[in-house]
Each structure stands twice: as structure tokens, then as C-alpha cells.
């Protein structure tokens, strides 16, 4: 079996070696970004109490990771958002839509009891495949066969 080249990326935050994980892992043309929160380079939480601002900051952190790993936003194929209060979904969705409107990756949003710091409102994981073309959009309709009697 041929081994695939693996590169781990670190942001310099103390939590990464302390908890034994990489900020992102690149294997050939695939990039897997760990849960990313609204923390700046000094380790300070950004946008405390503001779900929109935190999500925007998280996405900016994701952009920086993508760039460092030589990927583009258009290479993002999946996002997972973990949020502490789903009633704020419009704020998370607005920031996500602004960043990914022309890309529209597969996405999930899941409410969790809490994140690793009580000041975090959102955490995002991202998967990307290098070299993705501009998205083509195909509409389909979800079957409602089970609802018919």
C-alpha cells in the first residue's frame, strides 16, 4: 500500500499540543480543519455574546487556515457548525451565507450543551478538496412518498 503524504498545521495556540491535535490535517488534496472557534492569535475570545461576530471571526480563521494550506474558499465541500443556542440560527446562517453563498458546501448545524469555553457560541469544522471548480447548482425535490396514504 502506498502511503499518502500527511501535513499537520498548527496555529500556535497552546490548546493544540496540550490536547494532542492539529488545527488542520492535509492529506494530498484533502484538508480537514478541526473545530475552530472565535479566538485571536493572543488566545482572546472575540465577539463575546455576539453569535454573528463570532461566526464571522471563525470563518476568517478558516480562511487563514485554507490559505496557509494552499486551498481556497471554493474548495470547501462541507462545514459543520456546533452552536450553544439554536435560537440564534439566523446570526450563524447570515455569516455562513455571506462567506459561502456562491459555494454552498454541504453543511450541518448542531446545538450542543456547551463548547470548550462558556464564552464560545459557535465552533466550525471544515472539509475541503483542493481544485474544486465553481459550483454548479442542481435543484431536486425531496420525496414525500412516506407522507402519502
N, C-alpha and C positions, 0 to 999 in steps of 0.2 A: 504494500500500500504506500502510495506517495504521500508524504507529509505536506500539509498546506502551511505556508508561511503565516505566522501569527505575530501581530504587533499590538502591544498594550500601550494605552495612552493614559497619562496621569496629569491631573490639573495642579498638583502641588498642595491640595488641601490635606490636612492631617488625617481626615477620616478614611482616606483610601488605604494607606498601608496599615492603619490601626485596625480596620475591619477586613482587610485582605481582599480588596477588589480593585479593578482598574476602572477609570472613568469611561473608557471605551476600549473595545477589542475589534481589531480589523483582521479578518481572515480573507485574503485575496481581495475580491471586490465587494465583500460584505462588511458592514460596520454595525456593531451593536453598542449602543450608548446606554450606560447604566442610568438608573433613576437620578434625574437631575433636578435640583431644587434652586430656589432663588437665593443663592449665596454668592457674594462677590469674592474677588481674589484675596481679600483680607479675612474671609471667613464670616463676614457680617451678613445677617439676613436682610434682604432687600424687600421693600413693599409690605411690611408687616401690616396685616389686616386688610390688604387690598388684593383680591384674587386676580383682577385684571393685570395689575402691575407685576405681581409675582409671575404670572404666566408669561407675560412679555419678556421678563428678565430670564426666565427659564429657557425660552425659545432663543434668546440671544446667546445664552451659554451653549445651547445645542448648535447654533450657527458656528460659534467659535470652534467647537469640537470637530464639526464637519470639515471646516476649513483646514484645521491642523492635520486632519487625517486625509486631506485631499479629496473630499467629497463635496457635493453641492446640495443645497436645499432640495432641488428637484430629484435628487437620488433617494430621498426619504420615502419609504414604502409603507411604514407602519409607525404609529405613535400610540402610546398608552399613557393616559393621564390618571393619576391617583389623586383624589381630592378629599378634603376633610368635610366638605359640606356641599352636597349636590344641589342644594337650592341656589347656589352661586353659579350654576352651569352656564348661564348666559355670559358671564365675565370670562370664564375659561374658553368657551366656544368662540367668543369675539376675538380674543387674542390668537387662538389657533387658526381661525378662518383668515385673519389678516396675514398670517405668515404662510399659510398653506393653501389659499384659495385656488391658485392655478395648479396646484399639485394634487391636492386631496388624497392624502395617503389613507390606507385602512387605519381605523382609529377606534380606540375604546376609552371610555371614561368610567371609572370605578370609584365609588365612595369607600373610604377606609375610616376606621375609628380615629387614627391619628398617624402622623408621619414621624420621622426620627427627631424632629424638634417641633414642639407645640406651635411655634410661630409659622411653620410651613403650612400653606394652604393647598399646594399642588406640587406634585412630583411627576416628571415625564421620562419615560423610556422611549428610545427611538431605534428603529432598524432602518438601514439604508443599503442600497445596492448601487455601486458606482457605475455610471454610464447610462442611467435611465434616460430615455427620450422624454420629450414633453408629453404630458399625459393626454391620452385620448379618452373621451368620456362616452360611455355606452349606458343608456338607460335600460333598466329592466324592471319588471313588476314582481313583487313578492307574491307567491301563490297564496290564495286564501281558500284552497280546496278543503282544508280541515274545518273551516267555519261554515261550509255549506252542508245542508242536511239533505 
